[in-house]
Amino acid sequence: MNVQTRDHHGSAGRQTRLEARPIARLRDKDNGRIIGLVYEWNTGETQMAWFGKARHEFDTETLT
């Protein structure tokens, strides 16, 4: 699994990552297949986890 992390809340340096929850699916723009997930850590950071190679164009489907 290929992962990319982004700190959207500026708190990553002050807290330890303990747990993450999925908040969105990443879908292929052409065929709608799920190609990854977005996780949110307890620190506020988000992390994209790709099923294979990371893509530049994709649709995001928020989980409810």
N, C-alpha and C positions, 0 to 999 in steps of 0.2 A: 504494500500500500504506500503510495506517495503522499506525503503530508506537507502542508504549508501553514505556518502560524502567523497570525496578525494580532497585535495588541490594539484593540479598539477603545480601551478605557484607560490606558496609561498606568495600570496597576500591576503589570506582570513582574516588575522588579521587587515589589514589596510583599507579594504573597506567593506561597508555594502552590503549584498545581496539584490538586488532590483528586478531583473528579471532573468529568466532562459529560455533557449530554448532547445528543444530536438535536439540532435546531432546524436543519434544512437538508433537502436532497438536491444534488447537482444532476441535471438531466442533459443529455445530448440534444443539441438544437435540431438535428436532422431527424432522429428517429425516436426521441423521447426516452431512451434507455437511461436508467440510473447509472451514472458514471462516478459518483462520489457522494460524500456527505459533508456537512459543515457541523462541527462540534463547538460548543461554548464551554470553556473551562470555568471553574469557580473563581478564577482571577479576572474574568471578563474577556480574556483573550478568545479569539475564534481561531479554529484550525480546520482547514480543508483537507479531507482525506480522500484521495482519488483511487479509484479501482483501476490501476494502470497508470499511463502517462497523463500528466496534468494537461488540461485544455485551456485555451484562451477564450473560447466562445462556448457558452453553456447557459442554460436556464436554471434559475433557482426556485425551488418549491419549498416554501416555509412549512414546517411541520406544526400542527396544532395540538 
